[in-house]
């Protein structure tokens, strides 16, 4: 019998290092071959401890999934940042360390965030993913998301097409 526990909670200042490590590992795994190498490394380097401390101070919710007292994933979310998704709420980011993907933690984190958004009157939500990120597209589709608007994003000066997934 396992004594490992999993919980989902709001991120706090003590999580800054763990958030940075999750972002680093998840982005290297998810975007290698999609975002050109130099641009990818530049984006990862920008998400240092100072960036995360500032993000926590901005007040936009960040939830972490923790297992055995280790932060293994996070989700940033809140009111939709623009009207282009056509929904009230948005999951800005949802990432897990690669070794924790595919075991249901992402689903649990997404559902917790979705419930929190609904509790704040934001029942119709969306999430963007890069079109070439098939794993993320499959994840959101598996949660009942429907492909919605398409747009062009610029990451480190590189134009990348993205698609919004809509829920609710």
Secondary structure, 3 states (H helix, E strand, C coil): CCCCCEEEEECCHHHHHHHHHHHHHHHHHHHECCECHHHHHHHHHHCCHHHHHHHHHHCCCEEEEEECCEEEEEEEEEECCCHHHCCCEEEEEEEECHHHCCCCHHHHHHHHHHHHHHHCCCCCEEEEEECCCHHHHHHHHHCCCEEEEEEEEEECCEEEEEEEEEEC
